[in-house]
Amino acid sequence: MVISQKEIEVRYAETDQMGVVYHANYLIWLEMGRAHFIQQLGFQYADMEKRGIVSPVIDLQISYKKPLRYGEIATIKTWVESYDGIRVVYGYEVLTPTNEIAATATSKHVCVTKETFQPVLIRKYFPDWHEAYERAKKR
């Protein structure tokens, strides 16, 4: 299993009136972690889009455990929780500076054509990605 790590410094604008990271900002961080994971495998999501394929989120689950605050460094761990050639489920842990779990999440994606939103087989359209995901996924 391949796990990527992306560090993010919490910006003041990402916090709420309670002084902690506003919950919706975690979704942006998950996207950043996912993009970093894809880059570490040697791919660019933009290359997929250039071929007319997009990968929307079709399900998202997140649990918040500990707060993060302005100025702290959050670490986003990302991996492929499951993959079947059509759907990809990414797993995430968001860690505090002391390596405590601030949040856990999964996001499920499917590749579709941008024009029709019809699902496509990743293994057919992107065989290199397919092989990389097969090697990287959780066993």
N, C-alpha and C positions, 0 to 999 in steps of 0.2 A: 504494500500500500504506500502510495506517495502522499506526503502531507507537506503543503507549502505554508510558509509563515510570512505575514505582512504586518509590519509595524505601522501604527497610525497615531500621530500625536493628536490628542483631543483638543479641538479648537473651542474657543469661548462661544462661538455662534452655534455649536452643537449641543450646548447645555440648555437646560430649562430653568424656570424660576427656583427650583429646588437645588440648583447647582450641580445637577448630574446630567449625563448625556440623555437627551430626549430620545425616547424609544424608537422613533422612525429613522433616526440616523444610523442605527444598527443595520438597517436594510442596505443603506449606501455602503457601509463597511463590508457587508457580505458580498456585494457586487465587486468591490475592490479586491477582496480576497479571492473571489472566483476568477477575475481577470488575471490576477497574479499567478494563480495556479495554472491557468491555461498557458500563460507565457512561459512558466517554468517547464511545461511539457514541450515547448518549442512552437506554439501556435499563437495566432492573433485572432481574436473574435472578429475584428474588422475584416479579415480575409473571408470569413464565412459570409458576412453581410454583402461583400462585393459580389458574391456568387448568387445573391438573391435569397439567402437563407438567414432566418433569425431564430433565436432560441428563447421564447418567452418563459417566464415563471408560470407554472400551472398550479403550484401548491407551495406554501411556505409555512413552516412551523418554527416558532422561536420561544425560548424560555429565558427570562431575565433572572439572574441569580444575585449579582453584586453590582453596585453602582460604579461607574467610571466618572471622573471629574476633569475639569479643565486643566490642561497642562500634563496630564498623565499620558503614558504611552500604552495604547491598547495593542495587543497582538492578536491577529486574526489567523487561526489555523483553518485550512481548507483541504478537503480531500473528496474523492468520489466514494460516496457511501454505497451506491449501487448503479449499475449500468446494464442495459439490455439491448443496446444497438439502436434503440429509439428514444428511450427516456434516460435522463441522467439525474441522479439524486446526489447533490453535494451535501456534505456534512461540514459543520463549522463549530469551532469553539472560539469565543472571544475571551481573552485573558487579561487580567489586571496586571499592573507592574510587578506584583508579587506572585504572579502565575496562578492566581485563583481564577476560577471560572466566573466571568461576568455574565456570559450568555452562551447558550447552545442553540443550534438551529439546523434545519435542513431546508433545502429548496429543490423542488422538482422542476425539470425543464424538458421540453421536447423541441426538436428542430422542425420548423415549418417553412414553406415558401412565403416570402414576404407579400406576394401579390394575393395568394389564395388562402393562406394560413392552413394549407393541407400538410399533414405530417410527412416527413421524409426519413428514410433510413440513413442514419449517420454512417453506418458501415458501407453503404453504397456511394453516398455523396462525398464522404470524407474518410476514406479508408485509413489514412495515417492517424487521424484523430481516434478512430475506432480502435486501432491497435494500441495506441497510447493509453486510452481509457481502460481497455481490457487489462493491460499491465498494471495500471495505477490503482484500480478499484480495490476496495476493501474485500478481503477474502473471508 
